[in-house]
Amino acid sequence: MGKTLNENLLAYNRYAGRKKLTLAISVIAMIFVALYAVGVGSIQIPMSEIVKVLCGGGDNLSRTTILNIRLPRVVAAILVGASLAAAGVVMQCVLRNPLASASTLGVSQGAAFGAAFGIVVFGGGVVNSATATSAITINNPYIVTLCAFVCGTFATAVIIAISQFKKDVGPGGLILAGVAMSSLFAGGSTLLQYFTDDTKLGAIVFWTFGNLGSTNWTELLILACALTLSMLYFMFNRWNYNAMEAGADTAKSLGVNTRSVMLVSMGICSLLAATAVSFVGIISFVGLVAPHIMRRFVGNDYRYLLVASAFAGALLLILADTVGRSVVAPVILPIGALTSFLGAPMFLFLLFKGVGRNG
Amino acid sequence: MVEVKNINYAYKAGAENVLDGVSFDIGAGECLAVLGNNGAGKSTLLKCIDRINPTVGATVTVAGKDVFSMTSRDMAQHIAYVPQNTTVVNMTVFDAVLLGRKPYIKWDTTEEDREIAMGIIERMGLEKYILRNVSELSGGEAQRVMLARALAQEPKLLLLDEPTSNLDPRNQHDVMQTVQKIAREHQICVITILHDLNLAIRYCDRFLFLKDAKVYACGEREVMTASNIEAVYGMHVHIENYGGVPVIIPFPDVK
């Protein structure tokens, strides 16, 4: 005898509950790893002391270390990882390309060029010390972010134009376009470096390694605002993204204005990635890898995938940063290099598996 | 119930029209088969009706309402479209059907949306697959899921682009029986593109022949004549009556 309608609905609710549980586990894992990361470094701080400091207590050394150095770094990892992953998952959806992300489409490199341009030409950055962790501070985040956004958006506009006007370009073609854009901006960055003075040159080169330790609370607030507003827009459109997974014609017949959703989403992704890159430098592959990991757990349903990807991106970046700070301590390895070590095999795996729609 | 007037469409400005002044109408609960050679403009016609392809000077009314002046959401509540070679979504059957409630969703689905989706899944005989991924289903089952998704929109007009392509004969008949039943029970108008003339004559009430971008013939059973089929497809046919069922037998070698 078949199940009744209510029994079938209950079975589905249990299934949806498992996806929500996955989200809850990723949040708990992220919080746990974040707390662990705060304690790791040249001065090991026990968990109990971290909790005390976060609750307003603790001794002065712990307070200074955690609130001025470790916590901004971990919060930066959370915000940047979540931003890049959220931008990546949305780009993969609206461009119908499983290899799309800010780094593979040239948006990160564009933003990096823009940020370097803002620092060198508009004086948006200043070199304030020779230490590795604070070689450059962005003293005018607005001009740097604006420059990063403009150049990141330019890369986005080229990708959108190619996908709109050359419809048979395919996923591989878009990635090649991204390679071309990256090359263009790399050339621009090289010229900037060639004509700038030695101090700024060193600072820019160091900056392109990716550095989570250079952010301050004001920059983190800007990142948090950009991420929150973007996630609100993405979540508001989660059913549109689900419809777009079924193909453009089906999405249109379901009442989705695919063109406007695609254009606005890509613009917001560009802003999000550009803002993140302008503050911490190029961090590759998080936007590509995090969504694909979470697709394995929650499927292609954007009601869950958006949030899950953001948490996974945050978790990945905290892990990469913690490894970078602890593996050859006290030397801190560049975060950009570590994420590339993590992401490149994943990228190759996706290529070998085939760049089919479901990745 | 559905009135289509003067649809003209060209893929590029200044190019020859692939549709030229196409007009027809259908009553509630009727199923209209769009017939014609490859490239006759059948799929383009459905996309023009569903506003996927923009047209100028045409009017489409569904239940007395002008489709071209509706909002996208309103239109999706009136017209559902199942494209040819639908992308098989990587989600569960229930989620794929629930997607049909998209035009009614404000922030998230309601209990009512979920009950409607589950009710349609049961009517389509898909209840044992609710948590299976659509990509794991057979072609016939996946086609049913796409139909169920379209029905979840609670449309007044259902547009189907070759719903039986890639299906075996058993599934072709099953799908068309379901379409006919849905049209009758829910008084939904169905416009379907079919290449199999026997499926068309068996399950559809009205027939529209497209030739050279224009309507060659449109009407009920009386237009399904050997001469019309020969003129449109360039192929000799016989129409026999086999136990009350009309059967079209092609003779491609006869000139």
HADDOCK unambig.tbl for C-alpha pairs under 7 A between the chains (distance, minus, plus):
assign (segid A and resid 5 and name CA) (segid B and resid 118 and name CA) 6.65 0.50 0.50
assign (segid A and resid 12 and name CA) (segid B and resid 131 and name CA) 6.94 0.50 0.50
assign (segid A and resid 236 and name CA) (segid B and resid 107 and name CA) 6.98 0.50 0.50
assign (segid A and resid 239 and name CA) (segid B and resid 102 and name CA) 6.82 0.50 0.50
assign (segid A and resid 243 and name CA) (segid B and resid 99 and name CA) 6.68 0.50 0.50
assign (segid A and resid 245 and name CA) (segid B and resid 89 and name CA) 6.41 0.50 0.50
assign (segid A and resid 246 and name CA) (segid B and resid 87 and name CA) 5.50 0.50 0.50
assign (segid A and resid 246 and name CA) (segid B and resid 88 and name CA) 6.81 0.50 0.50
assign (segid A and resid 246 and name CA) (segid B and resid 89 and name CA) 5.38 0.50 0.50
assign (segid A and resid 247 and name CA) (segid B and resid 87 and name CA) 5.81 0.50 0.50
assign (segid A and resid 249 and name CA) (segid B and resid 52 and name CA) 6.94 0.50 0.50
assign (segid A and resid 249 and name CA) (segid B and resid 83 and name CA) 7.00 0.50 0.50
assign (segid A and resid 250 and name CA) (segid B and resid 81 and name CA) 6.84 0.50 0.50
assign (segid A and resid 250 and name CA) (segid B and resid 82 and name CA) 6.86 0.50 0.50
assign (segid A and resid 250 and name CA) (segid B and resid 83 and name CA) 6.87 0.50 0.50
assign (segid A and resid 252 and name CA) (segid B and resid 52 and name CA) 6.79 0.50 0.50
assign (segid A and resid 253 and name CA) (segid B and resid 50 and name CA) 6.69 0.50 0.50
assign (segid A and resid 253 and name CA) (segid B and resid 76 and name CA) 5.83 0.50 0.50
assign (segid A and resid 253 and name CA) (segid B and resid 80 and name CA) 6.17 0.50 0.50
assign (segid A and resid 253 and name CA) (segid B and resid 81 and name CA) 5.90 0.50 0.50
assign (segid A and resid 254 and name CA) (segid B and resid 76 and name CA) 5.17 0.50 0.50
assign (segid A and resid 254 and name CA) (segid B and resid 100 and name CA) 6.97 0.50 0.50
assign (segid A and resid 254 and name CA) (segid B and resid 102 and name CA) 6.32 0.50 0.50
assign (segid A and resid 254 and name CA) (segid B and resid 103 and name CA) 6.03 0.50 0.50
assign (segid A and resid 255 and name CA) (segid B and resid 72 and name CA) 4.53 0.50 0.50
assign (segid A and resid 255 and name CA) (segid B and resid 73 and name CA) 4.70 0.50 0.50
assign (segid A and resid 255 and name CA) (segid B and resid 75 and name CA) 6.96 0.50 0.50
assign (segid A and resid 255 and name CA) (segid B and resid 76 and name CA) 5.13 0.50 0.50
assign (segid A and resid 255 and name CA) (segid B and resid 103 and name CA) 6.08 0.50 0.50
assign (segid A and resid 256 and name CA) (segid B and resid 72 and name CA) 6.95 0.50 0.50
assign (segid A and resid 299 and name CA) (segid B and resid 91 and name CA) 6.62 0.50 0.50
assign (segid A and resid 300 and name CA) (segid B and resid 90 and name CA) 6.15 0.50 0.50
assign (segid A and resid 300 and name CA) (segid B and resid 91 and name CA) 6.29 0.50 0.50
assign (segid A and resid 301 and name CA) (segid B and resid 91 and name CA) 6.78 0.50 0.50
assign (segid A and resid 358 and name CA) (segid B and resid 90 and name CA) 6.84 0.50 0.50
